[in-house]
Amino acid sequence: MGRLDGEAVVPADAPAPIDLARVQRRRQAAVTEAAALRRARAEKAGRAVAVPQRLEQTA
């Protein structure tokens, strides 16, 4: 049965929220690094580079 105090029941083998946040930050850092490398390579090759937009600005 569910708990009455409003807390969710989390399985024992589920990652802790801090671990999930750490994984998310690492993934975002990897995405940012990959984008920076692509831009640098494109600039070095003399190609025009589009200015990236933040997702918050596209909606």
DATA-V703276 format. One record per residue. PSI is psi in degrees with one decimal (999 if undefined). BURIAL is + if it has 24 or more other ideal C-beta (glycine too) atoms within 12 Angstrom, else -. D_CENTER is the distance of its C-alpha to the mean C-alpha in Angstrom with 1 decimal. Layout:
# DATA-V703276
<<PSI,BURIAL,D_CENTER> <PSI,BURIAL,D_CENTER>>
This chain:
# DATA-V703276
<<157.6,-,34.0> <164.5,-,31.3> <150.6,-,31.6> <-14.4,-,33.4> <7.1,-,31.7> <-4.7,-,28.5> <140.2,-,26.4> <148.1,-,24.6> <122.8,-,25.9> <131.3,-,23.2> <149.8,-,24.2> <-29.8,-,24.9> <5.8,-,22.7> <142.5,-,19.5> <147.0,-,16.9> <152.4,-,17.2> <-35.9,-,14.7> <-35.5,-,14.2> <-39.0,-,13.4> <-41.9,-,10.7> <-41.0,-,9.2> <-44.2,-,9.7> <-42.7,-,8.2> <-42.6,-,4.8> <-41.0,-,5.6> <-40.9,-,7.1> <-43.4,-,4.9> <-39.0,-,3.3> <-40.0,-,7.0> <-40.4,-,8.3> <-43.8,-,7.3> <-43.3,-,8.8> <-43.5,-,11.6> <-41.0,-,12.4> <-40.6,-,12.8> <-41.0,-,14.9> <-41.9,-,17.0> <-44.0,-,17.6> <-44.3,-,18.7> <-42.1,-,20.9> <-40.4,-,22.5> <-42.2,-,23.2> <-41.1,-,24.8> <-35.4,-,26.8> <-5.3,-,28.0> <13.6,-,29.2> <151.9,-,27.2> <139.7,-,26.1> <127.0,-,22.4> <142.7,-,20.8> <124.4,-,19.1> <149.5,-,15.5> <147.2,-,15.0> <147.3,-,12.4> <-32.9,-,11.6> <-26.3,-,13.7> <-8.8,-,16.5> <-15.9,-,16.8> <999,-,17.8>>
